[in-house]
Amino acid sequence: MRAVLQRVTHASVSIEGAVKSSIGNGYLVLLGCENADTEEDIQWLAKKICNLRVFDDENGVMNKSVMDVEGEILVVSQFTLWASYKKGNRPSYLRAGSHEVTVPLYERFLAVLSEQLSKPVAAGEFGAEMKVELLNDGPVTICMDTKNKE
């Protein structure tokens, strides 16, 4: 699994001009799955996202997690995170997971993340044409890959 995590003051996802989900202070997570992803990847990534300390403490030091600040999380599926751009100028998405595999992974990730956060997680709609709006706070943007944990 690959994720791009952005600390935001607010974010929303719209489909056909209507807002599907929105959050205030917290994270916008763009999530890409591949066929090789497993429950272990889901558990590791959800735990890492919930416990990552990138919110400011009372001294202005990034020392608090999204749970510490009672933040929210919006997850948007993003198969383009698996783009290969090595040959030519048109990206290949061969490593992106198939619909049959990634939909259950995505849904399971949302459930595990919500469980670890102890509140509902907002989401886009898998496979839909979405418009994502956000105000990146910092900016703080972190790329994560469950196959590169070290």
NULUM-591851 format. One record per residue (C-alpha): residue in three letters; residue number from 1; x, y, z. Coordinates in pm, 1 decimal. Example, Ala and Ser with C-alpha at 12.3 -4.5 7.8 and 13.67 -1.06 7.14 Angstrom:
! NULUM-591851
+-----+-----+----------+----------+----------+
! res !   n !       xx !       yy !       zz !
+-----+-----+----------+----------+----------+
! ALA !   1 !   1230.0 !   -450.0 !    780.0 !
! SER !   2 !   1367.0 !   -106.0 !    714.0 !
+-----+-----+----------+----------+----------+
! end
This chain:
! NULUM-591851
+-----+-----+----------+----------+----------+
! res !   n !       xx !       yy !       zz !
+-----+-----+----------+----------+----------+
! MET !   1 !      0.0 !      0.0 !      0.0 !
! ARG !   2 !    110.4 !    349.0 !    -72.3 !
! ALA !   3 !    -23.3 !    654.8 !     99.4 !
! VAL !   4 !     31.3 !   1026.4 !     71.9 !
! LEU !   5 !    -58.3 !   1184.3 !    402.5 !
! GLN !   6 !   -126.5 !   1558.3 !    417.7 !
! ARG !   7 !   -185.6 !   1748.7 !    739.4 !
! VAL !   8 !   -480.6 !   1976.1 !    667.2 !
! THR !   9 !   -690.2 !   2243.3 !    832.4 !
! HIS !  10 !   -979.0 !   2118.5 !    617.7 !
! ALA !  11 !  -1039.8 !   1888.1 !    321.8 !
! SER !  12 !  -1332.9 !   1764.4 !    117.9 !
! VAL !  13 !  -1412.2 !   1535.2 !   -171.6 !
! SER !  14 !  -1689.4 !   1607.2 !   -421.5 !
! ILE !  15 !  -1850.7 !   1386.3 !   -683.0 !
! GLU !  16 !  -2050.0 !   1541.4 !   -968.4 !
! GLY !  17 !  -2052.3 !   1878.3 !   -789.8 !
! ALA !  18 !  -2184.7 !   1746.4 !   -456.5 !
! VAL !  19 !  -1969.4 !   1718.6 !   -145.3 !
! LYS !  20 !  -1947.0 !   1351.4 !    -45.9 !
! SER !  21 !  -1725.3 !   1394.9 !    262.2 !
! SER !  22 !  -1547.0 !   1672.9 !    443.9 !
! ILE !  23 !  -1327.0 !   1712.1 !    750.6 !
! GLY !  24 !  -1172.1 !   1984.1 !    960.9 !
! ASN !  25 !   -828.0 !   1965.5 !   1120.8 !
! GLY !  26 !   -656.8 !   1632.0 !   1054.5 !
! TYR !  27 !   -526.6 !   1428.0 !    761.7 !
! LEU !  28 !   -615.8 !   1383.9 !    400.0 !
! VAL !  29 !   -486.3 !   1039.5 !    302.6 !
! LEU !  30 !   -451.2 !    942.8 !    -62.7 !
! LEU !  31 !   -435.4 !    561.7 !    -69.9 !
! GLY !  32 !   -315.3 !    332.2 !   -347.7 !
! CYS !  33 !   -340.0 !    -46.7 !   -322.4 !
! GLU !  34 !   -170.9 !   -322.1 !   -519.6 !
! ASN !  35 !   -262.8 !   -689.3 !   -555.7 !
! ALA !  36 !     17.4 !   -795.8 !   -317.4 !
! ASP !  37 !   -120.5 !   -594.7 !    -23.6 !
! THR !  38 !   -236.2 !   -786.6 !    283.2 !
! GLU !  39 !   -401.4 !   -746.3 !    621.8 !
! GLU !  40 !    -53.7 !   -688.0 !    765.3 !
! ASP !  41 !    -10.7 !   -385.0 !    535.6 !
! ILE !  42 !   -348.9 !   -248.9 !    644.0 !
! GLN !  43 !   -271.6 !   -287.6 !   1015.5 !
! TRP !  44 !     76.8 !   -135.1 !    987.8 !
! LEU !  45 !    -34.5 !    164.8 !    781.8 !
! ALA !  46 !   -340.7 !    242.5 !    995.7 !
! LYS !  47 !   -133.8 !    227.5 !   1314.5 !
! LYS !  48 !    141.6 !    441.9 !   1165.7 !
! ILE !  49 !   -105.8 !    706.3 !   1046.3 !
! CYS !  50 !   -285.4 !    726.0 !   1381.4 !
! ASN !  51 !     35.3 !    751.1 !   1583.3 !
! LEU !  52 !    251.8 !    969.1 !   1357.7 !
! ARG !  53 !    346.3 !   1282.7 !   1551.9 !
! VAL !  54 !    325.6 !   1574.3 !   1310.8 !
! PHE !  55 !     87.3 !   1809.0 !   1494.2 !
! ASP !  56 !    227.3 !   2093.3 !   1703.2 !
! ASP !  57 !    239.5 !   2071.6 !   2080.7 !
! GLU !  58 !    211.7 !   2375.4 !   2311.4 !
! ASN !  59 !    575.2 !   2466.0 !   2225.8 !
! GLY !  60 !    519.7 !   2460.9 !   1850.0 !
! VAL !  61 !    706.9 !   2130.5 !   1810.5 !
! MET !  62 !    556.3 !   1854.5 !   1592.8 !
! ASN !  63 !    503.0 !   1614.5 !   1880.8 !
! LYS !  64 !    132.1 !   1520.6 !   1875.0 !
! SER !  65 !    -60.9 !   1260.8 !   1678.6 !
! VAL !  66 !   -394.9 !   1301.7 !   1505.1 !
! MET !  67 !   -548.1 !   1120.7 !   1802.1 !
! ASP !  68 !   -383.7 !   1361.6 !   2048.8 !
! VAL !  69 !   -540.5 !   1661.3 !   1871.7 !
! GLU !  70 !   -873.4 !   1480.4 !   1818.7 !
! GLY !  71 !   -830.9 !   1532.0 !   1445.0 !
! GLU !  72 !  -1027.6 !   1382.0 !   1159.4 !
! ILE !  73 !   -918.2 !   1171.8 !    862.4 !
! LEU !  74 !  -1043.4 !   1169.6 !    503.0 !
! VAL !  75 !   -924.1 !    878.0 !    284.6 !
! VAL !  76 !   -941.7 !    896.0 !    -95.2 !
! SER !  77 !   -853.5 !    601.0 !   -320.2 !
! GLN !  78 !   -573.2 !    694.2 !   -559.8 !
! PHE !  79 !   -456.2 !    424.0 !   -804.3 !
! THR !  80 !   -219.7 !    674.0 !   -968.4 !
! LEU !  81 !     15.4 !    638.5 !   -670.9 !
! TRP !  82 !    131.0 !    322.9 !   -851.0 !
! ALA !  83 !    226.7 !    510.1 !  -1168.3 !
! SER !  84 !    543.5 !    394.7 !  -1340.7 !
! TYR !  85 !    703.4 !    672.7 !  -1543.9 !
! LYS !  86 !   1029.2 !    500.6 !  -1639.7 !
! LYS !  87 !    950.0 !    446.5 !  -2007.5 !
! GLY !  88 !    810.1 !    727.0 !  -2220.0 !
! ASN !  89 !    589.8 !   1006.4 !  -2098.3 !
! ARG !  90 !    261.1 !    825.4 !  -2046.6 !
! PRO !  91 !    250.4 !    659.9 !  -1702.6 !
! SER !  92 !    174.1 !    291.4 !  -1671.5 !
! TYR !  93 !    -50.8 !    170.7 !  -1389.6 !
! LEU !  94 !     19.4 !   -202.3 !  -1417.1 !
! ARG !  95 !    115.3 !   -226.5 !  -1047.6 !
! ALA !  96 !   -212.6 !    -73.8 !   -931.9 !
! GLY !  97 !   -432.6 !   -342.4 !   -785.6 !
! SER !  98 !   -729.1 !   -487.8 !   -968.3 !
! HIS !  99 !  -1074.0 !   -364.3 !   -872.5 !
! GLU ! 100 !  -1166.4 !   -705.3 !   -726.9 !
! VAL ! 101 !   -867.9 !   -699.3 !   -490.3 !
! THR ! 102 !   -841.0 !   -331.9 !   -401.8 !
! VAL ! 103 !  -1203.7 !   -254.1 !   -316.1 !
! PRO ! 104 !  -1203.0 !   -498.1 !    -20.3 !
! LEU ! 105 !   -855.8 !   -373.2 !     83.6 !
! TYR ! 106 !   -974.6 !    -11.9 !     73.2 !
! GLU ! 107 !  -1290.9 !    -88.2 !    269.7 !
! ARG ! 108 !  -1097.5 !   -291.0 !    526.9 !
! PHE ! 109 !   -842.0 !    -10.3 !    563.0 !
! LEU ! 110 !  -1123.4 !    238.0 !    633.2 !
! ALA ! 111 !  -1266.1 !      7.1 !    901.6 !
! VAL ! 112 !   -929.9 !    -55.3 !   1071.2 !
! LEU ! 113 !   -835.3 !    313.0 !   1059.6 !
! SER ! 114 !  -1172.5 !    410.6 !   1208.1 !
! GLU ! 115 !  -1132.2 !    150.3 !   1481.7 !
! GLN ! 116 !   -783.8 !    273.3 !   1572.3 !
! LEU ! 117 !   -890.8 !    639.9 !   1557.3 !
! SER ! 118 !  -1198.4 !    555.7 !   1771.1 !
! LYS ! 119 !  -1429.8 !    752.3 !   1543.5 !
! PRO ! 120 !  -1563.0 !    739.6 !   1187.8 !
! VAL ! 121 !  -1326.3 !    808.9 !    900.1 !
! ALA ! 122 !  -1450.5 !   1012.2 !    603.5 !
! ALA ! 123 !  -1398.4 !    867.5 !    255.3 !
! GLY ! 124 !  -1428.6 !    931.3 !   -111.6 !
! GLU ! 125 !  -1595.0 !    681.7 !   -343.8 !
! PHE ! 126 !  -1376.2 !    408.0 !   -486.4 !
! GLY ! 127 !  -1340.9 !    442.3 !   -864.0 !
! ALA ! 128 !  -1541.3 !    764.7 !   -892.3 !
! GLU ! 129 !  -1424.3 !   1080.8 !  -1066.3 !
! MET ! 130 !  -1360.7 !   1300.7 !   -762.2 !
! LYS ! 131 !  -1258.4 !   1657.1 !   -693.5 !
! VAL ! 132 !  -1047.0 !   1689.2 !   -380.1 !
! GLU ! 133 !  -1008.4 !   2021.9 !   -206.9 !
! LEU ! 134 !   -773.3 !   2082.5 !     85.2 !
! LEU ! 135 !   -574.1 !   2336.7 !    274.3 !
! ASN ! 136 !   -239.9 !   2175.0 !    353.1 !
! ASP ! 137 !   -122.4 !   2288.4 !    695.9 !
! GLY ! 138 !    249.6 !   2355.4 !    718.9 !
! PRO ! 139 !    274.3 !   2227.1 !    452.2 !
! VAL ! 140 !    321.3 !   1878.5 !    592.7 !
! THR ! 141 !    312.3 !   1598.3 !    335.3 !
! ILE ! 142 !    448.2 !   1249.4 !    400.6 !
! CYS ! 143 !    473.0 !    955.9 !    159.1 !
! MET ! 144 !    439.6 !    606.8 !    303.6 !
! ASP ! 145 !    485.3 !    264.4 !    147.8 !
! THR ! 146 !    415.1 !    -52.3 !    344.0 !
! LYS ! 147 !    682.4 !   -235.2 !    143.5 !
! ASN ! 148 !    945.8 !     15.3 !    269.2 !
! LYS ! 149 !    883.5 !     13.5 !    643.3 !
! GLU ! 150 !   1241.1 !     77.6 !    742.8 !
+-----+-----+----------+----------+----------+
! end
